[in-house]
C-alpha cells in the first residue's frame, strides 16, 4: 500500500518550486489500473495549463526514479482540481464559503455520513479546527476538520458564475505518464451512489 503522506512530502516541494500549490495526492484505480493522481494549481488562477502539468509530471517522475517510493507499476496523472474541486485543506472551506459542498465523514454524525449544503465558514470546535455546513433539508452542522474523509464542491450556477473569469481552455487537461512503480489500494471518491444526505444512514463502505 502506498504511503500517501510520504508521497505528499516528496511531491509538495517539487510543486512549490514551480510556484504551484499542491491540492491532493491520491491512489486511484485499484489493482486493475493503479494510478497516482496529483492535483495542483497556481494560486492566482486556481488551475494549471497542460504545460504546467507536463513540467510537474517530469519533476515527479525524475524524483521517483531516484527514490523509488512505490513498488511495482503504476501510472502518474497530474491535473488541475477542476471546477467541482476537492476540498482538502481547511483554508479551502474559507475560500469557497457560501458554495455548496458534498462531504463524506469518517463516522456518522446525527445519523448522517454524507452532508450536502452550503459552506458557512470555518472556526474552532470542541476537537480543534472545524467546518460549518448548512445541511440541505436539515440544519447547520459544525464538524471537526479531522472528521472529514472527503469533500468536493458541487457544480451550481453560483459556482459557475464564481469561476467564470478563469480560463477553461485547459482547466480540465490531465497529463498522464507511465511510471516505473505501483501501489496501493483504491481510495473511494464521493459519488452519487453514496446514500442521500437527506436520509440518515448507518454506514457506508
C-alpha positions as CSV (number, residue, x, y, z in Angstrom):
1,X,0.0,0.0,0.0
2,X,1.4,3.4,-1.0
3,X,2.2,5.8,1.9
4,X,0.2,8.9,0.7
5,X,1.7,11.1,3.5
6,X,5.2,10.1,2.5
7,X,4.5,10.7,-1.2
8,X,3.0,14.1,-0.4
9,X,6.1,15.1,1.4
10,X,8.2,14.2,-1.6
11,X,5.9,15.9,-4.2
12,X,5.0,19.1,-2.4
13,X,8.5,20.7,-2.6
14,X,8.5,20.0,-6.3
15,X,5.2,21.6,-6.8
16,X,6.2,24.7,-4.7
17,X,9.4,25.1,-6.6
18,X,7.3,25.6,-9.7
19,X,5.1,28.1,-7.9
20,X,2.2,25.7,-7.5
21,X,0.0,24.7,-4.5
22,X,-0.4,21.0,-4.1
23,X,-4.2,20.2,-3.7
24,X,-4.2,16.4,-3.4
25,X,-2.2,13.2,-3.8
26,X,-4.2,10.0,-4.1
27,X,-4.0,6.5,-5.4
28,X,-7.0,5.6,-7.6
29,X,-7.8,2.8,-10.0
30,X,-7.4,-0.2,-7.6
31,X,-5.3,-3.2,-8.6
32,X,-6.5,-3.2,-12.2
33,X,-5.3,0.3,-13.1
34,X,-3.2,1.8,-10.2
35,X,-2.8,5.5,-10.8
36,X,-1.1,8.1,-8.7
37,X,-3.3,11.2,-9.0
38,X,-1.6,14.5,-8.3
39,X,-3.8,17.7,-8.3
40,X,-2.1,21.1,-8.1
41,X,-2.9,24.7,-9.0
42,X,-1.4,28.1,-9.5
43,X,-2.6,30.3,-6.5
44,X,-3.6,33.1,-8.8
45,X,-5.6,31.1,-11.4
46,X,-6.7,28.0,-9.4
47,X,-5.7,25.9,-12.4
48,X,-2.7,24.5,-14.4
49,X,-2.1,24.6,-18.1
50,X,-1.1,21.4,-19.9
51,X,2.5,22.7,-20.0
52,X,2.4,23.2,-16.2
53,X,1.0,19.6,-15.8
54,X,3.8,18.2,-18.0
55,X,6.5,20.0,-16.1
56,X,5.3,18.9,-12.7
57,X,4.9,15.3,-14.0
58,X,8.5,15.3,-15.2
59,X,9.8,16.6,-11.9
60,X,7.8,13.9,-10.0
61,X,9.0,11.1,-12.4
62,X,12.6,12.1,-12.1
63,X,12.4,12.2,-8.3
64,X,10.6,8.9,-8.1
65,X,13.2,7.3,-10.5
66,X,15.8,8.2,-7.9
67,X,13.9,7.3,-4.7
68,X,11.5,4.6,-6.0
69,X,8.9,5.2,-3.3
70,X,6.2,2.9,-4.8
71,X,6.6,-0.7,-5.7
72,X,5.5,-2.3,-9.0
73,X,3.9,-0.5,-12.0
74,X,1.5,2.5,-11.9
75,X,0.5,5.5,-13.9
76,X,1.1,9.1,-12.9
77,X,-1.7,11.5,-13.5
78,X,-1.2,15.3,-13.0
79,X,-4.1,17.7,-13.3
80,X,-5.9,20.8,-12.1
81,X,-8.6,20.2,-9.5
82,X,-11.4,21.3,-11.8
83,X,-14.5,23.4,-11.1
84,X,-16.0,20.7,-8.8
85,X,-12.7,20.6,-6.9
86,X,-11.9,18.5,-3.9
87,X,-11.5,20.5,-0.7
88,X,-8.5,19.1,1.1
89,X,-7.2,22.0,3.3
90,X,-9.0,23.9,6.0
91,X,-8.4,27.1,4.1
92,X,-10.3,25.7,1.1
93,X,-13.6,25.9,3.1
94,X,-12.9,29.6,3.8
95,X,-12.0,30.3,0.2
96,X,-15.2,28.7,-1.0
97,X,-17.6,29.8,1.7
98,X,-21.3,30.1,0.5
99,X,-20.8,27.5,-2.1
100,X,-22.4,24.0,-2.0
101,X,-20.2,21.1,-0.9
102,X,-20.7,17.4,-0.5
103,X,-18.9,16.0,2.4
104,X,-18.2,12.3,3.4
105,X,-17.5,11.9,7.1
106,X,-15.2,9.4,8.8
107,X,-18.0,8.5,11.2
108,X,-21.7,9.4,11.1
109,X,-22.9,12.5,13.0
110,X,-26.6,12.7,13.9
111,X,-27.0,9.6,11.8
112,X,-25.5,11.1,8.7
113,X,-22.3,10.3,7.0
114,X,-22.9,12.4,3.8
115,X,-23.6,16.1,4.2
116,X,-24.6,18.3,1.3
117,X,-25.1,22.0,1.8
118,X,-23.6,25.5,1.7
119,X,-20.3,26.2,3.5
120,X,-21.0,28.7,6.3
121,X,-17.4,29.0,7.3
122,X,-14.5,27.7,9.4
123,X,-13.7,28.1,13.1
124,X,-12.6,26.2,16.2
125,X,-14.8,23.4,17.6
126,X,-14.5,21.1,20.5
127,X,-12.0,19.0,18.6
128,X,-10.0,21.8,17.1
129,X,-10.4,23.2,13.6
130,X,-14.0,22.8,12.4
131,X,-16.2,23.5,9.4
132,X,-19.8,24.6,9.5
133,X,-22.2,23.4,6.7
134,X,-25.8,24.5,6.3
135,X,-27.0,21.0,5.5
136,X,-29.8,20.9,3.0
137,X,-33.1,19.8,4.5
138,X,-31.7,19.7,8.0
139,X,-29.8,22.4,9.8
140,X,-26.4,24.0,10.1
141,X,-23.8,21.4,11.4
142,X,-20.3,22.1,12.7
143,X,-18.0,19.1,12.2
144,X,-14.4,18.7,13.1
145,X,-12.0,19.0,10.2
146,X,-10.4,15.7,11.1
147,X,-13.8,14.0,10.8
148,X,-14.0,14.9,7.1
149,X,-12.9,12.0,4.9
150,X,-13.6,13.5,1.5
151,X,-15.2,16.7,0.3
152,X,-15.8,18.3,-3.1
153,X,-17.7,21.3,-4.4
154,X,-20.9,20.6,-6.3
155,X,-21.5,22.4,-9.6
156,X,-24.1,25.0,-9.3
157,X,-24.9,28.2,-11.1
158,X,-23.3,30.2,-8.3
159,X,-20.1,28.2,-8.6
160,X,-20.0,28.5,-12.4
161,X,-20.5,32.3,-12.1
162,X,-17.7,32.5,-9.5
163,X,-15.3,30.6,-11.7
164,X,-16.3,32.2,-15.0
165,X,-13.4,34.7,-15.1
166,X,-11.0,31.8,-15.1
167,X,-9.9,30.4,-18.5
168,X,-11.4,27.0,-19.1
169,X,-9.3,26.2,-22.2
170,X,-7.0,23.9,-20.3
171,X,-8.6,23.7,-16.9
172,X,-9.6,20.1,-17.3
173,X,-6.5,18.9,-19.0
174,X,-4.9,15.8,-17.5
175,X,-1.3,14.8,-18.1
176,X,-0.7,11.0,-17.9
177,X,2.7,9.4,-17.8
178,X,3.7,5.8,-17.2
179,X,5.9,5.3,-14.2
180,X,8.2,2.5,-13.1
181,X,6.4,1.6,-9.9
182,X,2.9,0.8,-8.2
183,X,0.8,0.6,-5.4
184,X,-2.0,0.8,-3.3
185,X,-5.5,0.0,-2.6
186,X,-8.2,2.1,-4.1
187,X,-9.4,5.1,-2.1
188,X,-13.1,5.7,-2.8
189,X,-14.3,9.1,-4.2
190,X,-17.6,10.6,-3.1
191,X,-20.1,9.7,-5.7
192,X,-23.9,9.9,-6.2
193,X,-24.3,6.2,-5.3
194,X,-23.5,7.1,-1.7
195,X,-26.6,7.3,0.4
196,X,-28.5,10.5,0.3
197,X,-27.6,13.1,2.9
198,X,-31.3,13.7,3.5
199,X,-31.8,10.2,4.8
200,X,-29.9,9.1,7.9
201,X,-27.8,6.1,7.3
202,X,-25.8,3.6,9.3
203,X,-22.6,3.1,7.4
204,X,-21.0,3.5,4.0
205,X,-18.2,1.4,2.6
